[in-house]
Amino acid sequence: MADYAGYLVQKKSGRLIRKTPLAGFPLDFNPQEIEIKVPFDPFNPKLQKLLEKDRTRIIQSAEELLSGWYHPFGGKKALLTFATGIEPSLHWTSVGDLVNGRDIKWLWEPARFTWVFDLAKAWLITKDDRYPSFFWHKFSEFIQLNQVNSAPNYTSAQEAAMRMIAWLMAYQVFKESPATTADHSAQLVTAFWQHASRIPPTLGYARSQNNNHLLSEALGLVIAGSLFSGKSSLGRDWLKLGVKEFNQAILRQIDKDGTYSQHSANYHRLMLHLSLVYYGYAKRNEIEIPLEVKDRLAAATFWLAAQLDPLSGRLPNLGHNDGSLLLPMGTGDFRDYRPTLQAASVAFTGQNCLPSGPWDELSIWLGQPETEKVLKIQSLTSPAVHVISVSNKRASLRGVTFHGRPAHADQLHLDLWWDGLNITQDAGTYAYNDAPPWQNPFSSTLVHNTISIDGFDQMEKVSKFLWLRQAQAKWHTAPSKDILFASHNGYRRMGMIHQRIVTFVNANQLEVIDQVHFIRKTDAKHVTLHWLLIDWQWNLEENLFTLHSDDRKIKISFNNTSSNYGSAISPMDVSLIRAGDTLVGKRIAPILGWVSDTYGEKQPTLSLSLEYQTNNDLQIVTRFEFSKIASAAQG
């Protein structure tokens, strides 16, 4: 709070304008005297071999860029432009999250330059100098259109740091091209200096957030310090400060069990990407990373491994997903976490988590040593998300004890996977800053696969990103390790407790038992069970809901009883909503029936909810029955 208050005082008083003046600060050395060294070497025969296997996609993506298109947040293509609609002399302190009615993230995304990796890969394969020439053209365009410390691309110091990382990783490739001149290198050195100078004045804000912002900015200082410490005392100060802040942030943000403070699969990946780059710079500068920091990073790697669906490479779409993918190597799918897992596993545990495959690209690019050891990820568990599996099906149950700020009100949310298909899903994020109701709507309990009561969230939402009265989960001892059993206290304020038991009855049937207990006498409550389901063909008949694709069928049945002499109780309403449209039932909710794989995009899917009214304990048994459909050719 003190850090945040200090930031606000400096911003409102104008001190930050003086500390980060338009046009920046002059260099105290000749930029042509700086040799840009990067601790990673992409000129590796094994990397070349992997890129050749992905040649068609890489060249297509690079040619798309030359035509002026890119894929923001790993989604649909859009024009690659740095035009912001803002007066170029406007200081960064003058704008907020919305710029001319538009989410600022859409202005930041092209300026992160993460699209440059496809150009770098294409040049490594072809040595076609059109690719580095295009990069230097866009680099110069950015510098011309974005005066140092102007809005919006200097508004966040994290954006400056992440841009530095992309530029460095591109430069290490393009420096071998004739298209890269001495003037280009000097301009890049100057840009690094100005970007690094943007970070220290608002480091207090990053500390107050205690999340990926602090890690990114600390890493930016490490990179700049490594680059300038031989010529500038300020560079040496940056390096020292960056190392200190990064190590402390890892210890504050990662629990000993590997859980990351932001409770987000996407931010967990970003944290590991930042840590991998930090690890490389620490080795290059002969900086010893404390053993405790290494242990936390190893635990965070194991946490990631425990969540991974091995067939798709995806994780549950847990928590905030803002579309960040700092190091897009080894995959064409934004939500494929295997490259990150493999690289982090080698760096922080000394073992591979996966057999060799295209996901090795990131590890090789970062110069990780080869190892023959392969860790058995099936043996890994996470304290925040417990998993059971049988045959080719996996069920993961969310239940966490929060020590920091929750991202979503998602206790006892259940993800279900079958042959790499996400059957019961987490909706993701979609947008932080958009017209109502699209202001971070998928953080709500209502869209997760769990129970809500009287339409309230499990926790009290007081702002876009802040939850109070945190719901805390508790894991209970089950008769077998193949049974998940947890509860949470988020509805204790309403006199109720929700607990959930999950087990595979056999290889083709999953049973979910939801129990709502009254801990004190209250008025009758409306209890709603929600499932966000894969978008297949469907049929609903009383208490049987059927999903089917061309070759698969899932029967979902419900059995509901009240504690009042064990009598059956029928739902008041059974609703099915797709893309915000109510297909069956009475429920009206525009945010239901959507799933978002990445920021700014949402796709239709099926939202099934059952609503009950009761003043007695309630038990709802949901059974998922899986079967394959024989094709006509098979008879």
C-alpha positions as semicolon CSV with decimal commas, in nm:
position;residue;x (nm);y (nm);z (nm)
1;M;0,000;0,000;0,000
2;A;0,286;0,238;0,079
3;D;0,448;0,169;-0,259
4;Y;0,119;0,227;-0,439
5;A;0,042;0,544;-0,243
6;G;0,389;0,678;-0,325
7;Y;0,331;0,608;-0,693
8;L;-0,003;0,795;-0,692
9;V;0,147;1,095;-0,511
10;Q;0,431;1,119;-0,764
11;K;0,191;1,084;-1,056
12;K;-0,053;1,349;-0,937
13;S;0,218;1,593;-0,829
14;G;0,392;1,582;-1,166
15;R;0,715;1,437;-1,027
16;L;0,691;1,141;-1,266
17;I;0,685;1,381;-1,561
18;R;1,014;1,526;-1,438
19;K;1,158;1,180;-1,371
20;T;1,050;1,048;-1,713
21;P;1,068;1,352;-1,943
22;L;0,953;1,343;-2,303
23;A;1,252;1,261;-2,527
24;G;1,423;1,091;-2,233
25;F;1,774;1,146;-2,105
26;P;2,096;1,186;-2,305
27;L;2,342;0,897;-2,304
28;D;2,665;0,951;-2,113
29;F;2,865;0,745;-2,366
30;N;2,893;0,681;-2,737
31;P;2,634;0,416;-2,836
32;Q;2,863;0,287;-3,111
33;E;3,107;0,177;-2,840
34;I;2,854;-0,070;-2,695
35;E;2,867;-0,426;-2,819
36;I;2,525;-0,590;-2,789
37;K;2,582;-0,935;-2,645
38;V;2,302;-1,181;-2,579
39;P;2,355;-1,496;-2,369
40;F;2,171;-1,720;-2,616
41;D;2,289;-1,866;-2,946
42;P;2,021;-1,962;-3,200
43;F;2,276;-2,084;-3,454
44;N;2,241;-2,447;-3,353
45;P;2,208;-2,738;-3,601
46;K;1,940;-2,901;-3,385
47;L;1,736;-2,581;-3,384
48;Q;1,780;-2,552;-3,759
49;K;1,647;-2,906;-3,799
50;L;1,337;-2,834;-3,588
51;L;1,266;-2,513;-3,778
52;E;1,294;-2,695;-4,111
53;K;1,022;-2,935;-4,000
54;D;0,797;-2,635;-3,937
55;R;0,914;-2,453;-4,249
56;T;0,578;-2,411;-4,422
57;R;0,407;-2,248;-4,123
58;I;0,707;-2,027;-4,042
59;I;0,745;-1,893;-4,397
60;Q;0,371;-1,836;-4,425
61;S;0,372;-1,637;-4,100
62;A;0,677;-1,433;-4,207
63;E;0,528;-1,352;-4,546
64;E;0,206;-1,249;-4,374
65;L;0,409;-1,001;-4,169
66;L;0,574;-0,860;-4,480
67;S;0,221;-0,800;-4,610
68;G;0,143;-0,598;-4,297
69;W;-0,049;-0,852;-4,090
70;Y;0,016;-1,015;-3,751
71;H;-0,177;-1,219;-3,495
72;P;-0,240;-1,022;-3,174
73;F;-0,251;-1,240;-2,864
74;G;-0,198;-1,545;-3,085
75;G;-0,549;-1,505;-3,227
76;K;-0,699;-1,381;-3,553
77;K;-0,485;-1,168;-3,782
78;A;-0,494;-0,790;-3,772
79;L;-0,307;-0,503;-3,935
80;L;0,039;-0,449;-3,787
81;T;0,041;-0,079;-3,710
82;F;0,177;0,148;-3,439
83;A;-0,082;0,417;-3,503
84;T;-0,246;0,506;-3,171
85;G;-0,471;0,802;-3,248
86;I;-0,291;0,998;-2,975
87;E;-0,091;1,317;-3,000
88;P;0,273;1,197;-3,000
89;S;0,377;1,460;-2,746
90;L;0,126;1,339;-2,484
91;H;0,309;1,218;-2,171
92;W;0,239;0,864;-2,055
93;T;0,092;0,982;-1,723
94;S;-0,203;1,134;-1,912
95;V;-0,375;0,809;-2,016
96;G;-0,545;0,520;-1,838
97;D;-0,665;0,173;-1,934
98;L;-0,896;0,312;-2,205
99;V;-0,755;0,524;-2,486
100;N;-1,016;0,693;-2,706
101;G;-1,261;0,429;-2,583
102;R;-1,031;0,141;-2,675
103;D;-0,861;-0,108;-2,443
104;I;-0,497;0,004;-2,417
105;K;-0,380;-0,357;-2,455
106;W;-0,469;-0,341;-2,825
107;L;-0,223;-0,053;-2,863
108;W;0,046;-0,228;-2,658
109;E;0,029;-0,562;-2,837
110;P;0,195;-0,473;-3,173
111;A;0,454;-0,269;-2,983
112;R;0,563;-0,573;-2,781
113;F;0,732;-0,696;-3,102
114;T;0,677;-1,064;-3,015
115;W;0,573;-1,109;-3,379
116;V;0,940;-1,065;-3,472
117;F;1,022;-1,426;-3,380
118;D;0,857;-1,555;-3,697
119;L;1,082;-1,323;-3,899
120;A;1,388;-1,446;-3,709
121;K;1,296;-1,811;-3,765
122;A;1,232;-1,748;-4,134
123;W;1,573;-1,584;-4,174
124;L;1,745;-1,874;-3,996
125;I;1,588;-2,109;-4,253
126;T;1,620;-1,902;-4,570
127;K;1,877;-1,624;-4,505
128;D;1,632;-1,401;-4,694
129;D;1,729;-1,046;-4,597
130;R;1,376;-0,916;-4,656
131;Y;1,296;-1,041;-4,305
132;P;1,557;-0,845;-4,107
133;S;1,500;-0,544;-4,336
134;F;1,132;-0,549;-4,241
135;F;1,220;-0,568;-3,871
136;W;1,450;-0,265;-3,893
137;H;1,184;-0,078;-4,089
138;K;0,924;-0,141;-3,818
139;F;1,177;-0,065;-3,543
140;S;1,248;0,276;-3,700
141;E;0,876;0,334;-3,746
142;F;0,812;0,264;-3,380
143;I;1,086;0,503;-3,269
144;Q;0,951;0,778;-3,497
145;L;0,588;0,739;-3,389
146;N;0,653;0,689;-3,017
147;Q;0,851;0,967;-2,857
148;V;1,032;0,844;-2,547
149;N;0,801;0,848;-2,241
150;S;0,493;0,935;-2,449
151;A;0,155;0,764;-2,433
152;P;0,054;0,490;-2,470
153;N;0,360;0,268;-2,522
154;Y;0,556;0,404;-2,226
155;T;0,255;0,403;-1,992
156;S;0,364;0,070;-1,843
157;A;0,730;0,010;-1,762
158;Q;0,657;-0,359;-1,810
159;E;0,582;-0,294;-2,177
160;A;0,920;-0,124;-2,214
161;A;1,094;-0,423;-2,057
162;M;0,914;-0,680;-2,270
163;R;0,990;-0,483;-2,585
164;M;1,359;-0,490;-2,491
165;I;1,351;-0,870;-2,465
166;A;1,195;-0,913;-2,810
167;W;1,443;-0,670;-2,967
168;L;1,737;-0,851;-2,811
169;M;1,623;-1,195;-2,919
170;A;1,571;-1,066;-3,273
171;Y;1,906;-0,886;-3,281
172;Q;2,098;-1,198;-3,190
173;V;1,972;-1,348;-3,519
174;F;1,969;-1,045;-3,746
175;K;2,316;-0,923;-3,650
176;E;2,447;-1,184;-3,897
177;S;2,250;-1,030;-4,184
178;P;2,388;-0,760;-4,417
179;A;2,059;-0,581;-4,358
180;T;2,178;-0,494;-4,006
181;T;2,402;-0,189;-4,016
182;A;2,619;-0,015;-3,755
183;D;2,362;0,265;-3,744
184;H;2,089;0,012;-3,664
185;S;2,294;-0,124;-3,375
186;A;2,361;0,225;-3,239
187;Q;1,990;0,314;-3,262
188;L;1,902;-0,004;-3,077
189;V;2,154;0,076;-2,801
190;T;1,998;0,421;-2,760
191;A;1,649;0,270;-2,744
192;F;1,764;0,022;-2,477
193;W;1,900;0,309;-2,268
194;Q;1,577;0,508;-2,288
195;H;1,361;0,203;-2,219
196;A;1,569;0,104;-1,917
197;S;1,554;0,461;-1,785
198;R;1,173;0,437;-1,785
199;I;1,174;0,150;-1,531
200;P;1,321;0,278;-1,197
201;P;1,088;0,580;-1,147
202;T;0,779;0,354;-1,119
203;L;0,936;0,045;-0,968
204;G;0,733;0,118;-0,654
205;Y;0,415;0,061;-0,852
206;A;0,550;-0,274;-0,973
207;R;0,634;-0,370;-0,614
208;S;0,282;-0,279;-0,503
209;Q;0,137;-0,512;-0,769
210;N;0,376;-0,793;-0,665
211;N;0,317;-0,982;-0,987
212;N;0,461;-1,028;-1,336
213;H;0,508;-0,650;-1,368
214;L;0,784;-0,656;-1,108
215;L;0,954;-0,959;-1,263
216;S;0,947;-0,804;-1,614
217;E;1,082;-0,471;-1,498
218;A;1,352;-0,625;-1,281
219;L;1,460;-0,835;-1,578
220;G;1,468;-0,523;-1,795
221;L;1,713;-0,369;-1,549
222;V;1,925;-0,685;-1,550
223;I;1,942;-0,680;-1,931
224;A;2,023;-0,308;-1,948
225;G;2,272;-0,337;-1,664
226;S;2,448;-0,623;-1,837
227;L;2,466;-0,415;-2,156
228;F;2,582;-0,084;-2,006
229;S;2,771;-0,168;-1,684
230;G;3,107;-0,158;-1,864
231;K;3,048;0,204;-1,971
232;S;2,814;0,354;-1,712
233;S;2,790;0,356;-1,334
234;L;2,413;0,382;-1,377
235;G;2,423;0,057;-1,575
236;R;2,601;-0,111;-1,286
237;D;2,335;0,018;-1,046
238;W;2,062;-0,118;-1,275
239;L;2,220;-0,462;-1,282
240;K;2,253;-0,477;-0,904
241;L;1,899;-0,350;-0,846
242;G;1,747;-0,582;-1,108
243;V;1,908;-0,895;-0,962
244;K;1,795;-0,802;-0,611
245;E;1,437;-0,724;-0,716
246;F;1,403;-1,036;-0,933
247;N;1,523;-1,276;-0,664
248;Q;1,305;-1,118;-0,398
249;A;1,003;-1,119;-0,628
250;I;1,040;-1,492;-0,701
251;L;1,048;-1,568;-0,328
252;R;0,741;-1,349;-0,263
253;Q;0,537;-1,459;-0,562
254;I;0,595;-1,837;-0,575
255;D;0,487;-2,052;-0,281
256;K;0,712;-2,336;-0,175
257;D;0,466;-2,576;-0,338
258;G;0,505;-2,399;-0,675
259;T;0,174;-2,210;-0,677
260;Y;0,213;-1,869;-0,842
261;S;0,056;-1,569;-0,669
262;Q;-0,151;-1,464;-0,971
263;H;-0,336;-1,799;-0,987
264;S;-0,328;-1,797;-1,367
265;A;-0,196;-2,056;-1,610
266;N;-0,099;-1,786;-1,861
267;Y;0,080;-1,570;-1,602
268;H;0,250;-1,880;-1,464
269;R;0,396;-1,936;-1,811
270;L;0,500;-1,570;-1,837
271;M;0,675;-1,594;-1,500
272;L;0,871;-1,899;-1,621
273;H;0,963;-1,726;-1,950
274;L;1,098;-1,426;-1,761
275;S;1,285;-1,658;-1,527
276;L;1,442;-1,848;-1,818
277;V;1,578;-1,524;-1,967
278;Y;1,698;-1,414;-1,622
279;Y;1,868;-1,752;-1,577
280;G;2,059;-1,698;-1,902
281;Y;2,177;-1,350;-1,803
282;A;2,275;-1,467;-1,455
283;K;2,497;-1,737;-1,607
284;R;2,650;-1,492;-1,853
285;N;2,731;-1,240;-1,577
286;E;2,846;-1,514;-1,336
287;I;2,573;-1,417;-1,089
288;E;2,488;-1,691;-0,844
289;I;2,113;-1,745;-0,816
290;P;2,026;-1,826;-0,451
291;L;1,938;-2,190;-0,390
292;E;1,599;-2,093;-0,246
293;V;1,513;-1,911;-0,570
294;K;1,614;-2,215;-0,774
295;D;1,396;-2,436;-0,552
296;R;1,093;-2,211;-0,606
297;L;1,144;-2,217;-0,982
298;A;1,175;-2,596;-0,977
299;A;0,852;-2,618;-0,775
300;A;0,679;-2,385;-1,023
301;T;0,793;-2,613;-1,305
302;F;0,647;-2,916;-1,130
303;W;0,321;-2,724;-1,077
304;L;0,302;-2,664;-1,452
305;A;0,375;-3,028;-1,528
306;A;0,100;-3,144;-1,293
307;Q;-0,161;-2,939;-1,482
308;L;-0,057;-3,035;-1,836
309;D;-0,285;-3,235;-2,062
310;P;-0,016;-3,442;-2,239
311;L;-0,213;-3,494;-2,561
312;S;-0,300;-3,131;-2,637
313;G;-0,022;-2,962;-2,441
314;R;-0,285;-2,736;-2,286
315;L;-0,358;-2,644;-1,926
316;P;-0,696;-2,555;-1,779
317;N;-0,762;-2,192;-1,878
318;L;-0,711;-2,097;-1,516
319;G;-0,732;-1,736;-1,399
320;H;-0,649;-1,430;-1,606
321;N;-0,544;-1,499;-1,965
322;D;-0,434;-1,169;-2,119
323;G;-0,280;-1,327;-2,428
324;S;0,084;-1,291;-2,320
325;L;0,330;-1,522;-2,493
326;L;0,676;-1,373;-2,447
327;L;0,874;-1,654;-2,613
328;P;0,661;-1,811;-2,889
329;M;0,893;-2,095;-2,982
330;G;0,810;-2,459;-3,041
331;T;0,440;-2,434;-3,111
332;G;0,179;-2,287;-3,342
333;D;-0,087;-2,306;-3,071
334;F;-0,099;-2,015;-2,826
335;R;-0,219;-2,245;-2,545
336;D;0,045;-2,518;-2,593
337;Y;0,257;-2,513;-2,276
338;R;0,495;-2,796;-2,369
339;P;0,782;-2,574;-2,493
340;T;0,776;-2,379;-2,166
341;L;0,760;-2,695;-1,957
342;Q;1,050;-2,858;-2,140
343;A;1,278;-2,552;-2,119
344;A;1,195;-2,480;-1,755
345;S;1,238;-2,843;-1,661
346;V;1,588;-2,860;-1,810
347;A;1,690;-2,524;-1,661
348;F;1,547;-2,562;-1,312
349;T;1,538;-2,940;-1,248
350;G;1,815;-3,075;-1,474
351;Q;1,571;-3,317;-1,640
352;N;1,336;-3,326;-1,936
353;C;0,966;-3,342;-1,852
354;L;0,877;-3,465;-2,198
355;P;1,033;-3,688;-2,464
356;S;1,197;-3,508;-2,755
357;G;0,964;-3,326;-2,993
358;P;0,897;-2,990;-3,159
359;W;0,852;-2,842;-2,811
360;D;1,232;-2,870;-2,766
361;E;1,271;-2,554;-2,977
362;L;1,259;-2,308;-2,685
363;S;1,503;-2,510;-2,477
364;I;1,752;-2,528;-2,767
365;W;1,710;-2,158;-2,853
366;L;1,793;-2,068;-2,492
367;G;2,102;-2,288;-2,498
368;Q;1,985;-2,534;-2,233
369;P;2,217;-2,834;-2,189
370;E;2,109;-3,169;-2,327
371;T;2,002;-3,430;-2,076
372;E;1,900;-3,793;-2,104
373;K;1,691;-3,786;-1,787
374;V;1,313;-3,773;-1,829
375;L;1,095;-3,688;-1,533
376;K;0,771;-3,884;-1,497
377;I;0,513;-3,607;-1,487
378;Q;0,236;-3,852;-1,399
379;S;0,380;-3,863;-1,047
380;L;0,356;-3,485;-0,996
381;T;0,076;-3,319;-0,803
382;S;-0,028;-2,964;-0,728
383;P;-0,177;-2,845;-0,399
384;A;-0,405;-2,599;-0,581
385;V;-0,540;-2,826;-0,856
386;H;-0,575;-3,199;-0,792
387;V;-0,598;-3,440;-1,084
388;I;-0,726;-3,794;-1,128
389;S;-0,712;-3,985;-1,453
390;V;-0,815;-4,313;-1,605
391;S;-0,736;-4,439;-1,950
392;N;-0,741;-4,129;-2,172
393;K;-0,954;-3,909;-1,943
394;R;-0,846;-3,652;-1,684
395;A;-1,042;-3,458;-1,426
396;S;-0,884;-3,163;-1,242
397;L;-1,045;-3,000;-0,940
398;R;-0,954;-2,648;-0,828
399;G;-0,914;-2,587;-0,455
400;V;-0,664;-2,334;-0,323
401;T;-0,567;-2,162;0,000
402;F;-0,503;-1,805;-0,106
403;H;-0,201;-1,620;0,032
404;G;-0,225;-1,337;-0,220
405;R;-0,486;-1,189;-0,450
406;P;-0,726;-1,435;-0,618
407;A;-0,774;-1,392;-0,992
408;H;-1,109;-1,567;-1,035
409;A;-1,379;-1,679;-0,791
410;D;-1,337;-2,038;-0,906
411;Q;-1,314;-2,267;-0,603
412;L;-1,412;-2,628;-0,681
413;H;-1,416;-2,560;-1,055
414;L;-1,380;-2,886;-1,252
415;D;-1,201;-2,928;-1,586
416;L;-1,257;-3,254;-1,774
417;W;-1,043;-3,379;-2,066
418;W;-1,095;-3,671;-2,303
419;D;-0,829;-3,756;-2,561
420;G;-0,698;-3,401;-2,537
421;L;-1,047;-3,250;-2,583
422;N;-1,156;-3,009;-2,308
423;I;-1,508;-3,136;-2,228
424;T;-1,590;-2,914;-1,928
425;Q;-1,406;-2,588;-1,969
426;D;-1,286;-2,271;-1,802
427;A;-1,414;-1,968;-1,996
428;G;-1,082;-1,781;-1,975
429;T;-1,081;-1,398;-1,974
430;Y;-1,176;-1,234;-2,309
431;A;-1,140;-0,866;-2,204
432;Y;-1,044;-0,641;-1,913
433;N;-1,157;-0,308;-2,056
434;D;-1,461;-0,321;-2,279
435;A;-1,822;-0,207;-2,278
436;P;-2,039;-0,375;-2,011
437;P;-2,079;-0,660;-1,943
438;W;-1,735;-0,737;-2,094
439;Q;-1,513;-0,598;-1,820
440;N;-1,337;-0,909;-1,694
441;P;-1,671;-1,100;-1,675
442;F;-1,529;-1,450;-1,681
443;S;-1,371;-1,408;-1,337
444;S;-1,715;-1,467;-1,187
445;T;-1,824;-1,787;-1,010
446;L;-2,129;-1,792;-1,236
447;V;-1,933;-1,897;-1,546
448;H;-1,721;-2,163;-1,375
449;N;-1,805;-2,531;-1,337
450;T;-1,913;-2,512;-0,976
451;I;-2,202;-2,410;-0,748
452;S;-2,328;-2,054;-0,696
453;I;-2,586;-1,946;-0,439
454;D;-2,848;-1,675;-0,491
455;G;-2,649;-1,555;-0,791
456;F;-2,359;-1,436;-0,572
457;D;-1,990;-1,497;-0,633
458;Q;-1,793;-1,702;-0,380
459;M;-1,602;-1,384;-0,294
460;E;-1,688;-1,015;-0,289
461;K;-1,572;-0,828;-0,599
462;V;-1,483;-0,469;-0,517
463;S;-1,302;-0,374;-0,839
464;K;-1,208;-0,520;-1,175
465;F;-0,920;-0,723;-1,027
466;L;-0,978;-0,724;-0,651
467;W;-1,172;-0,981;-0,448
468;L;-1,238;-0,947;-0,075
469;R;-1,379;-1,206;0,168
470;Q;-1,162;-1,465;-0,001
471;A;-1,308;-1,814;-0,030
472;Q;-1,061;-2,067;0,108
473;A;-1,065;-2,431;0,005
474;K;-0,988;-2,734;0,217
475;W;-0,887;-3,078;0,091
476;H;-1,036;-3,369;0,285
477;T;-0,903;-3,719;0,329
478;A;-1,071;-3,953;0,082
479;P;-1,100;-4,334;0,105
480;S;-0,882;-4,367;-0,205
481;K;-0,623;-4,162;-0,390
482;D;-0,853;-4,193;-0,692
483;I;-1,116;-3,976;-0,522
484;L;-1,099;-3,596;-0,503
485;F;-1,274;-3,448;-0,199
486;A;-1,269;-3,075;-0,117
487;S;-1,483;-2,796;0,022
488;H;-1,471;-2,417;0,042
489;N;-1,610;-2,158;0,282
490;G;-1,700;-1,883;0,038
491;Y;-2,071;-1,902;0,124
492;R;-2,025;-1,928;0,500
493;R;-2,143;-1,566;0,523
494;M;-2,475;-1,692;0,381
495;G;-2,486;-1,982;0,624
496;M;-2,379;-2,250;0,375
497;I;-2,082;-2,471;0,283
498;H;-2,016;-2,633;-0,057
499;Q;-1,820;-2,955;-0,086
500;R;-1,746;-3,166;-0,395
501;I;-1,643;-3,530;-0,445
502;V;-1,509;-3,644;-0,782
503;T;-1,422;-3,998;-0,889
504;F;-1,406;-4,221;-1,196
505;V;-1,653;-4,502;-1,129
506;N;-1,491;-4,689;-1,418
507;A;-1,295;-4,609;-1,733
508;N;-1,605;-4,467;-1,901
509;Q;-1,791;-4,293;-1,620
510;L;-1,710;-3,993;-1,400
511;E;-1,921;-3,910;-1,095
512;V;-1,935;-3,563;-0,938
513;I;-2,119;-3,527;-0,605
514;D;-2,199;-3,173;-0,497
515;Q;-2,322;-3,125;-0,143
516;V;-2,453;-2,797;-0,008
517;H;-2,480;-2,791;0,372
518;F;-2,667;-2,537;0,583
519;I;-2,455;-2,447;0,887
520;R;-2,730;-2,230;1,033
521;K;-3,101;-2,184;0,974
522;T;-3,173;-1,938;0,695
523;D;-3,438;-1,860;0,440
524;A;-3,460;-2,080;0,133
525;K;-3,170;-2,034;-0,107
526;H;-3,137;-2,061;-0,482
527;V;-2,857;-2,308;-0,561
528;T;-2,727;-2,318;-0,919
529;L;-2,499;-2,585;-1,063
530;H;-2,323;-2,472;-1,381
531;W;-2,132;-2,664;-1,652
532;L;-1,952;-2,499;-1,943
533;L;-1,940;-2,773;-2,204
534;I;-1,774;-2,839;-2,535
535;D;-1,974;-2,708;-2,833
536;W;-2,110;-3,035;-2,979
537;Q;-2,453;-3,139;-3,095
538;W;-2,685;-3,179;-2,797
539;N;-3,012;-3,320;-2,675
540;L;-3,192;-3,253;-2,346
541;E;-3,461;-3,483;-2,202
542;E;-3,559;-3,421;-1,840
543;N;-3,250;-3,511;-1,632
544;L;-3,044;-3,646;-1,923
545;F;-2,828;-3,418;-2,136
546;T;-2,645;-3,575;-2,431
547;L;-2,352;-3,435;-2,626
548;H;-2,220;-3,595;-2,942
549;S;-1,972;-3,533;-3,221
550;D;-1,916;-3,749;-3,528
551;D;-1,743;-4,023;-3,330
552;R;-1,807;-3,953;-2,961
553;K;-2,099;-3,933;-2,723
554;I;-2,126;-3,809;-2,365
555;K;-2,437;-3,866;-2,154
556;I;-2,469;-3,629;-1,857
557;S;-2,732;-3,728;-1,602
558;F;-2,840;-3,566;-1,275
559;N;-2,978;-3,717;-0,954
560;N;-3,086;-3,466;-0,690
561;T;-3,190;-3,528;-0,330
562;S;-3,275;-3,312;-0,029
563;S;-3,176;-3,406;0,325
564;N;-3,543;-3,381;0,416
565;Y;-3,590;-3,759;0,455
566;G;-3,375;-3,815;0,146
567;S;-3,655;-3,707;-0,083
568;A;-3,589;-3,627;-0,446
569;I;-3,594;-3,264;-0,546
570;S;-3,642;-3,131;-0,896
571;P;-3,471;-2,823;-1,036
572;M;-3,680;-2,508;-1,069
573;D;-3,512;-2,439;-1,399
574;V;-3,281;-2,616;-1,643
575;S;-3,128;-2,369;-1,887
576;L;-2,901;-2,410;-2,185
577;I;-2,732;-2,099;-2,321
578;R;-2,507;-2,071;-2,626
579;A;-2,324;-1,748;-2,714
580;G;-2,545;-1,555;-2,472
581;D;-2,868;-1,684;-2,631
582;T;-3,103;-1,893;-2,419
583;L;-3,190;-2,213;-2,606
584;V;-3,375;-2,389;-2,322
585;G;-3,509;-2,262;-1,990
586;K;-3,555;-1,921;-1,829
587;R;-3,203;-1,804;-1,750
588;I;-3,091;-1,481;-1,920
589;A;-2,718;-1,415;-1,906
590;P;-2,521;-1,265;-2,199
591;I;-2,184;-1,369;-2,052
592;L;-2,277;-1,740;-2,051
593;G;-2,215;-1,981;-2,339
594;W;-1,876;-1,837;-2,434
595;V;-1,516;-1,953;-2,407
596;S;-1,205;-1,744;-2,473
597;D;-0,878;-1,913;-2,571
598;T;-0,691;-1,584;-2,585
599;Y;-0,742;-1,217;-2,513
600;G;-0,999;-1,030;-2,719
601;E;-1,156;-1,338;-2,873
602;K;-1,451;-1,549;-2,765
603;Q;-1,618;-1,849;-2,928
604;P;-1,965;-1,997;-2,873
605;T;-1,997;-2,299;-2,650
606;L;-2,267;-2,456;-2,432
607;S;-2,359;-2,339;-2,084
608;L;-2,582;-2,579;-1,892
609;S;-2,724;-2,477;-1,553
610;L;-2,963;-2,633;-1,305
611;E;-3,129;-2,412;-1,044
612;Y;-3,282;-2,541;-0,718
613;Q;-3,460;-2,373;-0,429
614;T;-3,408;-2,530;-0,086
615;N;-3,373;-2,459;0,284
616;N;-3,235;-2,808;0,351
617;D;-2,905;-2,972;0,270
618;L;-2,889;-3,057;-0,098
619;Q;-2,697;-3,323;-0,289
620;I;-2,659;-3,320;-0,668
621;V;-2,497;-3,618;-0,838
622;T;-2,374;-3,554;-1,193
623;R;-2,259;-3,852;-1,400
624;F;-2,061;-3,823;-1,722
625;E;-2,080;-4,136;-1,938
626;F;-1,834;-4,161;-2,230
627;S;-1,867;-4,374;-2,541
628;K;-1,727;-4,391;-2,893
629;I;-1,963;-4,397;-3,193
630;A;-1,883;-4,653;-3,460
631;S;-1,860;-4,499;-3,807
632;A;-2,079;-4,619;-4,092
633;A;-1,772;-4,767;-4,260
634;Q;-1,718;-4,985;-3,956
635;G;-2,072;-5,106;-3,978
